[in-house]
């Protein structure tokens, strides 16, 4: 017998990127990390983000001294090249650049020498650490950043899958004043089931402050074009807890 009164799940809706306004984590500068390969690639990715509904972008190339020895001078030079290409293509979108700092000895050295870090906005600095195993000096580096007036943003905390059994570390990071940034594709299962589950756990905790595409290539763009809304993220957006629009 059919149950005509059984509640059906609400139909999934395409994600509305215009609610975000600013993408504060994307690898859009050409040839300096594992993101855009050349100027043409940069322009196509940026055009795609604009078509999704973004008004402002912050390019965040990796600064990871074992692999990507990017300096503010290198980053600003590539930013200028991309801005020039966007003007020539009549693509009207605001583009800035900061960095995604891997918390390694190079960052420690910069802090010790009081070399300014590139910020997303104001004093906010995007950071990441090993996805393979816990790093022993994370706490001390983050503490020194804060002593020097920076507010660390932890990039994609849901992707540190070894924290699945050590979730109290998330509590420590939040209690110390760190901001959390969600990779939007994490909620779709793009990075795997464990990452998706951790993303949903952190959404339930209300721990996310920012969201980013972490765009690297056209494959990411294609997946973002089909991203569905998520009720837990919608709830944070409705409560005004996601801060992208004020960057």
MODAGI-V960599 format. One record per backbone hydrogen bond with DSSP energy under -0.5 kcal/mol. NH is the residue of the N-H (numbers start at 1). CO is the residue of the C=O. If there is no record, write none. Layout:
[[NH,CO] [NH,CO]]
//
This chain:
[[4,2] [6,3] [15,227] [17,15] [17,52] [19,16] [20,17] [21,17] [22,20] [23,56] [24,22] [24,211] [26,58] [27,215] [28,26] [31,36] [32,29] [36,27] [42,38] [43,39] [44,40] [45,41] [46,42] [47,43] [48,44] [49,45] [50,46] [51,47] [52,48] [53,49] [53,50] [54,49] [55,21] [56,21] [57,94] [58,23] [59,57] [59,96] [60,26] [63,100] [64,68] [67,64] [68,64] [69,67] [70,68] [75,71] [76,72] [77,73] [78,74] [79,75] [80,76] [81,77] [82,78] [83,79] [84,80] [85,81] [86,82] [87,83] [88,84] [89,85] [90,87] [91,86] [92,90] [93,91] [94,55] [96,57] [98,59] [100,61] [101,99] [101,126] [102,63] [102,100] [103,128] [104,102] [108,104] [109,105] [110,106] [111,107] [112,108] [113,109] [114,111] [115,110] [116,114] [120,124] [121,124] [124,121] [125,151] [126,99] [127,153] [128,101] [138,135] [141,137] [142,138] [143,139] [144,140] [145,141] [146,142] [147,143] [148,144] [149,146] [150,145] [151,123] [152,150] [153,125] [154,152] [154,179] [155,127] [155,153] [156,181] [157,154] [157,181] [159,156] [160,157] [161,159] [163,160] [164,161] [165,162] [166,163] [169,166] [170,167] [171,167] [172,168] [173,169] [174,170] [175,171] [176,172] [177,174] [178,173] [179,152] [181,154] [182,210] [184,182] [184,212] [186,183] [187,183] [187,184] [188,185] [189,186] [190,185] [192,189] [196,192] [197,193] [198,194] [199,195] [200,196] [201,197] [202,198] [203,199] [204,200] [205,201] [206,202] [206,203] [207,202] [209,180] [210,180] [212,182] [214,25] [215,25] [220,217] [221,217] [222,218] [223,219] [224,220] [225,221] [226,222] [226,223] [227,224] [229,13] [234,230] [235,231] [236,232] [237,233] [238,234] [239,235] [240,237] [241,236] [242,236] [243,209] [243,241] [246,243] [247,244]]
//
